Amino acid sequence: MIKLIKSFSLIILIAILALSIVGCGKVTENEALNIIEVLIKDAYELNEIYYGSGIKHKDSGNPNDLYMPAYENEKYALKNKLVERTYEVFSESYAESLIGLAFGGAQSEINQGSIQPRYMTLDDKYDGWIYVNIDYEPLVEKVAEYDFNSIKIVKISRRFIEATIKTTENDEVKVTVVRESMGWRLDSATC
């Protein structure tokens, strides 16, 4: 009886393993096109926040204040909402770099060329209200918009998809998405 239970359990485990391997197969080209399009569309508002015009903020009236609070009606006025959405769209490593630079800035060894954080929270809590650095210069003047009919798949594998897409200004951008435990995520800039 015990041998029968062990054999049955082994058969079930092999079936589960086979199904999981089949489930992690390559996506079709049409599926890849859809994944790329959805993620680039989802990334647009985040590109505005991290690279472009940023989160809209109130003016405190004090000319000495460097950081101003985000408007209450801003979609991402709380840090946890912005962080959560960033991880939904971008790969873990890319999201960490975006969040790290936005909330931590960058320091050089000799303190030249250092970048102050674009955003901060006063209480440094994960769900804290975002304050915006009013002196921060956006990295791009205008966030790129894309012609989704121009997507060309370069390579598809089980773990990543590489593609090119043209902007509405006719510039070609290479895009990489990776499969992570929570699904497909952008692993390259699309700003």
N, C-alpha and C positions, 0 to 999 in steps of 0.2 A: 504494500500500500504506500509506504514512504517513497519507494522508487518511482511509483506511478505519479505521485505528487511532484517529486523532483523533476521528472521527465516533462510533465505538463507545464510546470513553472519555467523550465528551460525553453520549451517551445514558445511560450508566451513572450519571454524575454527576447528571443530571436525575432519573433514577429514584430515586436515593438521597435527593436533596433532597425529592422529592414524598413519599416514605415518611416522612421525618423530619417534614415539616409535618403530615401526617395523624396521625402518632404524638403530636403535641403538641396535638391538638384538645381541645375541651371534654370533660370527663367527664360521665357521665350523673348524674342526681340520686341514684340508688341508689349509684353509685360514690362520689359526694361524701359521702353519709351514712356510708358505710363508712370513708372517709378520716378524717372528723371523729371518728368513734367510736374508731377505732384510736389516733389521735394523742392524744386526750384521755385515754384509758386509759393510754397510754405515759407521758404527762406527770405522772400522779399521783405516782409515787415521786419524780420530780424536783421537783415542787411542794413535797413534804414536806422535801426537802433544802434548797431555796433559800428557801422562804417559811415553812414550818411548823416542825416539831419538830427537823429537822436530822439530821445524822449522829450516831449514838450513839458515845460516847467513854468512855475509861477515866479514872479519877481518879488523878492522880499522888501524891496525899497531901500535896502541898505547897500550902498555901493562897495562896501568892504566884503560882502558875502561872495565867496567863490562858488559855493554849491547851493542850488535852489531846489526846493521840493517839486517833485513831479505833480502835475495836475491830478486831481482825484479821478477824473474821467479817463485817464490814460489806461489803456489795456494792460500795460505792464508797469504799473506804479509800484508794485511790490516785487522785491527781488526774487522771492520764491517762484512767482508766476513766470518771470523772465527766464530764470534758470531752468525751470521745468520745460518750457516751450523750446528752449535752446537744445536741450537733450532729446527732444522729440524729433527735431529736424536734422541736427548735425551729429556726426559720430562722437563718441565719448571723448576722444583725444582732441578733436577740433573744437568741441563745445567747451572743454576745459580751458583751452587757450583763449577763446573768445571771452569767456567769463573772467578768467584770470587777468587779462589785459584791461578789460572794461572796469573791473572793480579793484584791481591791484596796481594798475599802471606798470611801468617798466623802469628799472633802475640800471644805470650804467656804473661801472666800477669807479670811475673818477667823477661821477655825478654830473657829467655833461651829456646832453641828449636824453636825459631822463624824461619819462612821460608820466604826468599825473593821471590818476584814475579818472575815467570819464564819469563814472557813477560811484556813489557810496551810499551806505546806510548809516545813520547816526548811532544806532545801538549795535551795529555789526551783527545783527541777528539774520538768520537765513531768510526770514519772512519780512524783513524790515522795509520801511518806505524808502524808495529810491530818491536820492538827491543828485542833481545833474550839475556837472562842472560847466559853468557858463563860458569859460575861456577855452574850452576844448575845441580844436579845429577838426571838423569832419575829415576822414581819410579820403572820401570821394565827394566830389561836388554833386553828382547825381548818381543814384544807385541804378545799375543796369537793369533794363527791361529786355525780355527775350522774345524771339520769334520761335514759338514752340513747334512750328512746322519744319524748322531747320535742324532738329535734333538728329544726329547721326551716331549710331552705336559703333564704337570702336572695338570693344571687347566685352564679352560676358563670361563670367565664371561663377562658381557657386558662392564665392565670398565677395566679389566686387563687380561693378559695371563701370566701364569707361565710355564716355561719349563726348561729342562736341556739340555746341549749340551756338547760334549766332544771336548777337544782341540786335535790338532794333536799329542800332547805329552801324550794323554790319560787321562788328568785331566778332571773331570766333573765340570761344572760351572752352577750355577743356574741363570736363566735370567728372568727378569720381564719386561713386556711392559705394558704401560697404554694407555688408550684412552683419548686423550685430545681434545680440540675444533678443532685443526688442524689435527687430525688423531692419529695414533698409534705412540708412542715414547718409546725408551728404558728408563727404570727407574732403571737400575743396571749396575754395571761395567762389561765390557767385555774385559778387557785388560789382 
